[in-house]
Every structure is written in structure tokens, then in C-alpha cells.
Amino acid sequence: MKFAVATLVALSLTSAAYAQDGRVRIGVLNDQSTSFSAIGGTEVIAAVKTAVADFGGEVLGKPIEVVSADHQNKPEVALAIARQWLDQDNVDVIVDVANSAVALSVNTLLGEKKRIGLFVSPLTDRMTEENCNGYGIAWAYDAYSVARSSVHAQMEQGGETWYVISPDYEGGKVLENTVKTTIQEEGGKIVGSVRAPLGTTDFSSYILQAQSSGAKVIAITLNGPELINALKQVQEFGLIQRGQRVALTVLHQSEARSIGLATLKGIQFASPWYWNADEASRKFKDAMMQKTGNAPGWIAAGSYSAVLNYLKAVKAAGSDAPDAVLAQLRSTKIDDFFAHNATLRPNGRLVHDMYMLQVKSPGEAADKQDVFKVLATVPAEKAFQSLNQSKCPLVKN
């Protein structure tokens, strides 16, 4: 198994404090070659390296190292990598972990080994709910925060009947269930639904079913290449021109660039972050543009934020011991360009302000990076499920 390893070494012996094993090692574990690679992948690695460099490359007088690996969207591969990192390579914290099924497996291992996971990509909330263990931190979003905001916006515009197209994997099922529950709670009607296997390229049969259902709104909870293919085929079949609306729960910067604004214009969705939301975010965008050539998505921004706050906690705690770092994170006010008005809850969920975004029309966009506009800020307490609804045993106890 080959790991791409990037090491930033800045050794200083001036600090009396120390990291327990002489270094702080950060492992970025994500998809770098299949379905989720375009929305995170190497861009996330670049963001984490940037966070380490901005922090100074060392903490407690010792070097910070960044290692990365491609889990290929396979839980067994991810688990083998994570186990080697924790048992043999002294990795202190694992970051990103795209794919909910992968994240659940890794989270269980982190609980057993008592190491920290900074989850950014995965949608499932089980890591901070039924399967919470105190070591997994969900930094960016969850099904509740994106699905409920998206459905509510469509219902306010008269979208009473729905057809739902979802991916057939753990995160997709979580999002599908949240969408359906929200539709029913708001008085809408689900007239049909279908799940597409991961890797599907031809969505024509699913789209024809949605078209024949007569639903006013077609909810698409796909992402990655599947979302791109589905939306292109929605355009080919002319569903929007015939009066049906398409509602997305998640849309990434790279997807919008690939699909094109002509196909997406006017679509609204909820997002944890957008590069043009404020001056600090634009500054991060400019730094990432120099490294990758493109404006970053929210997974890269969230990974940068998570790692930088982790390193600040290590420094403040005077140790990279997991329990000490977690205690520091929970007691520190977190408020940066990604996580505004943030609170780290006992179940590991970081709640923060979210955004309602809309895809710009081709005439509105200044360039190919200028794909969304911010419609509204959703306060943290409204965007995320209340803590008293949590199923996490750590909260209930």
C-alpha cells in the first residue's frame, strides 16, 4: 500500500513543552481516484498543508507532518490504512474521511484507539449520534442542516409534490430519509423515489420515472460524477423547461464548474461555506488558487479550519494527547472564516452558521470560479438539530 507523504519540517528546540512522541502527525484519508475525488481529493491535501504552513510548520518545538492516503471509497481499504496509521505510524489525528460508510468504520476504530478524527466530508450523523464515542468530531455539516433548509425553501415556493432520486449507499440513505421526513413534516407529498447504485452513469430510466410521476419537485441527493451525469440528463430530457423544478441538497464548487451554469442557474441549496461569503474566505480562496488553479470547495475550507483549530488546541494544551486536545477544543471559542458562531457539542458535532446559496446565471458570473451567490445566512441554532434531540449516549448520560 503506497502512501503519498508530504512532510513540513520546522524544528525548534526553544520550547520547553513537547509533543509526546516528538512530532504531531496529521493523516488525510479520503478518495483521491474515484467518485468523491473531484469534490475533495488532492485539494483537501493542499488545504491541510496550507493550514500547517500558516500555523508555522511546528508546534511545541517539534515538526508537524502531513501524510495522506487514497481509500478508494472502500471501507476495508480505509480501515487497513487507518489501523496502520494508528498502530504503527503514530498518526495523531485523521482528517476528512470522505464516504459515510468509510467514516463509520474509521470512527469505530478511533473510539477503540482513543484517537481524534476530524470528519469533514461524510454526511451521516451516526458518528455524533448513535455511534458517538467522544473522539469523532463532525466539523462541517450533516443531513439535517442541508436537507431541511433545501426542502423548506422549495415548499415555500409551492413545491407540494416530490420525486426523490438518491444514491444507494449509507450517506445517501441518510439524506434521503431526512428529505422525506422534512417533506412530510411540512405537508408535502412524496409521489415516488428511487436509489441509484454508486457509479451509475445512465440516469435516463430514473429521470423518465420522475418525469412521468408528475411531481412538482424532483429532489436529487446525488453528488460527485453521479450528480453531474444526472443533471446533464435532466437538461437533455427538458424537465425544467416542462415546468418541473429540481431541488438539490448538496452542490459543490467543482460540480458547478463541470456541469455549467446554464444547466444549474437558479438552483438553490444549503452549504457550510462559500469562498465569496466574506473577505476572510476570499483570502483563503486566493491562497488556494495559487496552489490548485481553482477556487476551493467547502470540504477543503473545512479541512483547513479543522486542522488549524486542532493545532491551536495542541499548542494551548501543551500536549498532543487526545483527551487533553479534545478538552481544549471544547473549552475554546471557535470562530474563523469557515465556522462562524461555532460551538463544539459534547457529541462531537460542531454547529455553526450555514448559508443558502443560489447558482448564478451565465450572465451574472464574473468568471468560471464565480458560480454561486449568497442568499441568506442560516444561524447555527436554526441550521442544526437541537442538542436535546441527540441520540448520543454521551449527551444522555
Secondary structure, 3 states (H helix, E strand, C coil): CCCEEEEECCCCCCCCCCCCCCCEEEEEEECCCCCCHHHCHHHHHHHHHHHHHHHCCEECCEEEEEEEEECCCCHHHHHHHHHHHHHCCCCCEEEECCCHHHHHHHHHHHHHHCCEEEECCCCCCCCCCCCCCCCEEECCCCHHHHHHHHHHHHHHCCCCEEEEEEECCHHHHHHHHHHHHHHHHCCCEEEEEEEECCCCCCCHHHHHHHHHHCCCEEEECCCHHHHHHHHHHHHHHCCCCCCCEEEECCCCHHHHHHHCHHHHCCCEEEECCCCCCCHHHHHHHHHHHHHHCCCCCHHHHHHHHHHHHHHHHHHHHCCCCHHHHHHHHHHCCECCCCCCCEEECCCCEEECCEEEEEECCCCCCCCCCCCEEEEEEECHHHHCCCHHHCCCHHHHC
